[in-house]
């Protein structure tokens, strides 16, 4: 169902945003290793969100 995919995408976008904020905070404090860790997590969540967005779009197109 497209709604489920949209919800999954939104959830991963929220996780990505949180990880980006954490990365920025750690980089600002000079903890670059932890900042890189959070940045990698943000990237993964962003990519997963993109995948779910594509799936939601495809399912929406099928329902027309």
C-alpha positions, 0 to 999 in steps of 0.5 A, a space after each residue: 500500500 502506498 500509504 505505508 511506503 510514504 510513512 516509512 519514507 517520512 520516518 527515515 527522513 526524520 531519522 536522517 534529520 536527527 542524525 544530521 543534527 547530531 553530526 553537526 553538533 559533534 563536529 561543532 564540538 570537535 568530535 569528528 569521529 562521532 560526527 562522521 558516524 552520525 553523518 554516515 547514519 544520516 546518509 543511510 537513512 536518507 538513501 532508505 527514505 529515497 527508496 521508500 519514496 520511489 516505491 510509494 510513487 510507483 504504488 500510487 501510479 499503479 492505483 490510478 
